[in-house]
Amino acid sequence: MKKTRILQAGALCGAMVGFQAHGALLGINPPSTSPYYADFFTPGLDVFYNTANSGATGTFTAETFSVPNNGNIFTTGSTQAGNKVSSTFSGSFLLTASIAFNTHDNQYEVTSGTVTIDGALPGVTSGTGNLLLTANLKTGINSFGWGTKAQNEFDFLFTPTSGASSILADFFGTSGAGGIEVHEGTSTTYTDMTKSFINANAGNADTFVPEPAAYSLAGSVMALLGVALGRKKLAKI
């Protein structure tokens, strides 16, 4: 019986490792129909990953191929607090993330990282080197998502730290949250996170508010209501 259980446990661990080898996305998407929508779209990125220790650790980078880069777009929804525009801008994008495989959680996770967007955005900043938004990447469990070669996507979460006042307001300040979808551009060298890859001037990224603020507020209210109802039921028992 003990031998059977050991074999079953080994098979389960093998299946988990096999699943991780195929990756999993975080399921975040730019909510373009939301009135709270805010999104930076930045094309023309170098996307590369340098890994070591048989894929146990690595550094992921997505950065503007040329500075300043043209063709970037910033879009906001109708009820955003800051700059309600849809405009192209010249500027730069830089995301760096330290990635490590956590054997306990059986997934790749961000251990540290930042994202910075600079640029000349009409009505907000005048210079291509002016700061629009900077943020710290979320770390730990469920902080990183990666897909297959066909999916061509890498997901990150972040907390804003500073930026132009109107942009920071669109991302709900330093207590807000954001998501990033990076597409590396179907690199011929990318297979999975166990190997290094590079793709020059072919990637793009969406840096956005992942869900309407009203949804988060409604979720908090419903959660508190659920706790209150649960306590009321327990009191009757």
Secondary structure, DSSP 8 states (H G I E B T S, - for coil): -HHHHHHHHHHHHHHHHHHHHH---------TTSTT-EEEEEEEEEEEEEEEGGGTEEEEEEEESSSSEEEEEEEE-TT-SS---EEEEEEEEEEEEEEEEETTTTEEEEEEEEEEEEEE-TTT-SSTTSEEEEEEE--BTT-EEE--TTT--EEEEEEEEEE-HHHHHHTTGGG--EEEEEE----SS---TTS-EEEEEEEEEEEE--S-HHHHHHHHHHHHHHHHHHHHHHHH-
